[in-house]
Every structure is written in structure tokens, then in C-alpha cells.
Amino acid sequence: MRFSIPVLLSLGASLLASSAAHAKGHPEAEAQVLDLSKRAIALRSVQGPGNKTGEVAALFRDALLKAGWTASDIEIVPLGDTAYLIATWKGSDPGLKPLVISAHMDVVEAKPEDWERDPFTPVVENGYLFGRGASDTKFEAALALSSVIELRREGFRPKRSIVIAYSGDEETTMDTSKVIAERLKGAELVLNVDGSSGTLSEAGKPLYWSWQGAEKTYVDYKVEVTNPGGHSSAPRPDNAIVQLAQAMERIGAYRFKPELNDVTRQYWTGAAKIEPDPKLAAAMKAFVANPNDPAALQVLRANPATVGRVSTTCVPTMISGGHAQNALPQSATANINCRIFPGHTRPEIMAELEKVAAMPAAKFTDVTGDDSVEAPASPVRPDFVAAVGKAVKAAWGPVPIIPSQSSGASDSMWYRALGVPSYGASASMIRDSDEFAHGLNERIGLLNIAPGVVYYTTLLTDLAGK
């Protein structure tokens, strides 16, 4: 989640860092990034009939084969109507655990009639690449892959194996995501390049960069109240709709216990330093000092950009009931959507909601299914923090770096659930006004290509070792 403010601070650094790496440039890799991105966007990798995710995997495989990988180093594994890709660059020390680069090749559906340009016809215009997957996340997958190829082209040999692991259904069932995580559960750490980690001002200056170290657990609970029903001319004390409404009112007013972990503590501390709103900055500082500070909680929970970072949140999102206008309702149901703070289980939160509802007639059921899992926060590892700090500075200059916890879910969830540290840490920067992932006219700025190659080559050199 990004700050909902246009300007956080003024940086003297130019858009491109004045590093030697930038001066040198990586023209072959930069050209490949755009080429692969355009060709991947043109493949409609959407769940259902005609899903071309396997063709995206083949596109990336062919690029790796051309760069020196052997066929035995690369797997494309079909699963349902999709597929996943695992490609290994073997390190010189087989005793070291591998470094995994994670991304996804599938995209959400897009209707051409709703877009200004066909979503599956890549268009380069006014410094942007337009198309479904431009920001989520075919461009970034191509950028990371091209950077790995660049390292090999330059003669780098990793000590630690580098594994490119691209899933095929992150936007839907995450079946491939679960399989990949299970296969790679012996990894040292995962670098998840899904989405953009940096934020630009509307004038195009880097404002801050954020690595993601934790995610809240997504869950849906069904709440149902049933009654015998009857004729509406003879009301009864117990009415399923009324009872459900009373339970939802209590749940809607309830606030879970505010919490901190190592990732969010550093987030609030870092965000407070660059937040221009004095009231909000003071609330952030006060929350770190005392998570139960009532004045700080009032400010943070009133702000859409910060409310989801304070604690577990649960909110009724759907409701239905009754079967006829002239009959007492035989049943009424509601859906409660929760985003659970790391460290709590789904049954634990459901039990808390049952207590809050205080309605014995209401039956609670977890209807989330198997596409969500409870996962702890990744540790704040000094080696990772130092490596990304160096890479961001090389690519973008002296930009503030802030850890974050997401309210949504990504492939990182499956790795963390198995005890593998996973960090959302992509190379790209984006303006708030250009954020169209999952929306219409999705785009990414081409200005990300050159610094992106610098970022990944610097980061992977440090994490994989020389």
C-alpha cells in the first residue's frame, strides 16, 4: 500500500542515480527487457479457455536457453490449464542453499472494449509500456530474468544457485504457487519481484522504496442464522434477518487489538520520518511507543492508508436473506472478510468474532478454502537489508527505504508458511497516479528499465555471492 499523499520529501538526487553502473549501462539487457515484456503481454495468460501462461513460460525458457542455460536446467510443468517455470543457474558451492527469484506469469482478465488500447496488444507510448501485466507483473518478471542473463553474459558465477521460479495462477487459485514453494522449501531466501516497490513523485523524483516482509492472512467467514419461518402477518421474537443484523452491527463496530512486529515497527518508524502531515507523523511515532495509545489509534484508524496496518481487520462485505416478501425469513447469511495480522490463526479469529457477535443462533463457517494460508513475518535479516540498500542506492540514488507489511497476499505467503524467508523487493518505481494494476489501461514507465538492471545485477551479485 502506498501513501496517499503527492509529495513526501524533496530529494536532490536526479531520477537516475549517478553511479558508475549507470554510466556504463547494460544496453543488451535493457533491449531484452522491453522485447520480452512486449511479447509476454501479447500472450493472454488468463485463467480459463485459451490460457497462454504456458507460452509465456516457453518465451522465458527460450531466452534462457539462448543465453547458455541447458534444457536440463529448465522445467515447464503444466498444471490444470496453466503451467509454472523453474530454471536453475547452478552455483559453484553446492552446499549453499539457493536464492529464489519469484514472480507470476498469469494476469487478471481484461475486457478490450473497456480499455483505451487493447490490453493484450503491447503499446509503447509517451514513455510507458501499456498492456495487461505491464505492472503486475510481466514487465518485472522480464526485468529480473534479463538481469540474470546479463550477469551470466558479464562472466559472473554465483556461489549460491539462483533459481527463477515463476508461478502460473497467482491471481486465482495459487495451485502452482503452492507446488513451487513446496519444491523449493530448502531455499535460503526468496526475492519476490511482484509489483512495484518504489514510489515516484508526480514530478518523477524517487520518494521512497519499500521492501515487503510480511502479509496479512486473507480469510472469509460465512455467518448464517436460520429460523422456522412462517407468515409475515404473525411476527415472532426471533427473526433471522434482525438477528443477523444485530450480530453484524457488533462486528462492524469491533476493533481488534493493535499490534506491532519487527517489520511494522520499522515501517512506522521510517514512515514517521518522511510523513509531511505533522498529526499523522506524530501518531505513527506514538503508536510505536505505545500501540494502545488512544489518540494515535484514532488518527491511524481514520486514515485509509494506515488503518489496515494497525491490527487484524474484519468487515461484513455481503449479506442476503429471506425468500419471499410476505414470509418470515427462514435464513439470513453474511460474509465477513478478514485480513489477519501475522501470528494469529483463522480458527482463533473466528472464535473472537463469535464472541463479539454474541448471537448463539448465528453459525460461523470458514469458507476461504485452500488458497490462503497463515504465514509468519519474515525476519529482518541484516544481510538482505544491506544488500537491498546497496542495490537501491546504485539504481536510484539515496532514497529512503522502509519495510512494509501488506494487507494482500502474494506467492511469498506459501514460502513463509514453510519457514522460508521471502521478501517483496522489486526494482521498479511508479507514480501513485500510474497505479493501474488489475485496472484499466495498466502501464509501467520505461524509465525503470536502466536502473532496474542495475538494481538486480547489484542485488543478485551480493545475495548469490561471488
Disulfide bonds with the S-S distance in Angstrom:
Cys314-Cys338 2.06
